[in-house]
Amino acid sequence: MCLYIAVSGTSALKPTLAEHDVPCYKFLNFKEGQLTSYFLKFPYEIGKCYTTEEDFSNIAVGGIYFNLIDHGGFHSFIHSCDCHEDFSTIREENDEVVMVRCHIPKGSYYYQGEDMGGAPNYVSQSIVIDEIINDD
């Protein structure tokens, strides 16, 4: 998953500080009771907070029309309907994928933009997986 953020002016891109828990959604692999990220196979546990160890303030690659973030944080969807749309397509090919509700914890930094299909997305410094919401 990549995040695109439109370039505005000449100032450097800066993340937003979450002033409260920010709800979000992901789809994850769920095999033999283990949740892992779909692309990188990063292991997750429900209720555990994960924080990237990279320099989160410097993960965007600048361009002429947009900034790109393709690593360095936890990618998630802003709206459940956008996550479900991608999830449904992937689920047709892989029945070991589940949709989860998660949140960016208060005090964590995040960027907001769009994926290649135009769906609103976040890339966050930290994330907590709250629950599986679609596993049928």
N, C-alpha and C positions, 0 to 999 in steps of 0.2 A: 504494500500500500504506500502510495506517495501522497504528500500534501502539497498543494499549490496555493500560494498566497500572492495576490496581485501586488505589484510594486506601486507604492504611492510616495511620491517625492523622492528625496535623496537620502533620507535618514535610514540608518541601519534598522533591520527588523528586530524587534524586541518582544519577548514573551510576555503574556499577561499573568498576573498573580491571581490565583483562585481565592476569592474572598469568602467562599463557602464551598462545600462539596458540589462538584459539577457532574450531573448525571451524563452517562454516555453508554454506548453499546458496542459490542464486538462480536465477531464470530470466531470460534475456536474449535480445534480438533478435540474430540472426546473419545479416547480409545482406552479400553481396559481401566476405566475409572480415572484416567489422567487427562487433565486439560492442558493443551499446548497451543501456542499461537499457530495460525494457519500457515504462514509463510516461513517463519524462522524456527518453528518448533520450540519456542521458549516455554518452559513449564510454568503453569499457574496453579495456585490453590485459592479456593474461595475464601474471602475474608482477609487475605494477606496483602499488605501494601508493598508494591514493587517500585523502586526508584532507580532511574538510570544513573550510571556512574560517570557518564560523559559530561563534558562542558556543555550544558543545555543551552546556554546563552549564545552558542556559536555553532548551531547545527544546520542553519539554512544556507543553501547555495544560491547566491544572487543571480538574477538574469535581467534581461531587458524589460520584460513584461511581467514576470512573476518570480517569486522565490520558491525554491523546491526543498522539501524536507523528505528524505527517503530513509533515514536512519536516526539513531540517537534519542529515541523516545518511544512512547507507547501510542500507537495509532488507534483511533476509535471513531465511531460515528456519533454525530450529535443527536440525530433523530432515529428512533427505532425503525421507522418505516424505510429509511434508506439502508439501514443495516439489513433489514429483512429482505429487501429487494436483492441485494448482493448475495445474502445468505441463501435465498431460495434457488438462485441460479447455481451456486456451488453445491448446494444440497442435492440437486438432481444428479450430480456426478459423484458425490462423496457423502454417504449417509452417516459418517462419523463426525460430522460438523454440527455444532450447536451454537445458538445465539445466546449471549449473556448480557445481563445488565451489569454495569460497572460504574465507577465514579472516579473523578480526579479529586483527590483529597484537598481540603482547604489548606492553603499555604504552598501548594505546588504550582509550578509555572507551566503554562501551556501556550501553544499556538493554535489559531483557528484559521481554516482555509477550506479547500475543496479537493476531492480526489479527481482522478482523470475523467470521471463521468459527471462531475459537477455536484456530487453529494457533499453536503457540509461535514467536515471532519475536524478532529483535534489531533495534535501530537502533544503529549504531556510528559512532564518530567517524572510523574508518579501516577500509578493507577491501582485501584482495588477492584477485583472481580467480586460482585455481590451475589449473583445467583444465575443459574441457567434458566432462561425463560422460554426457550423453544427447543425441545429435544424429541419431538415426535417424528 
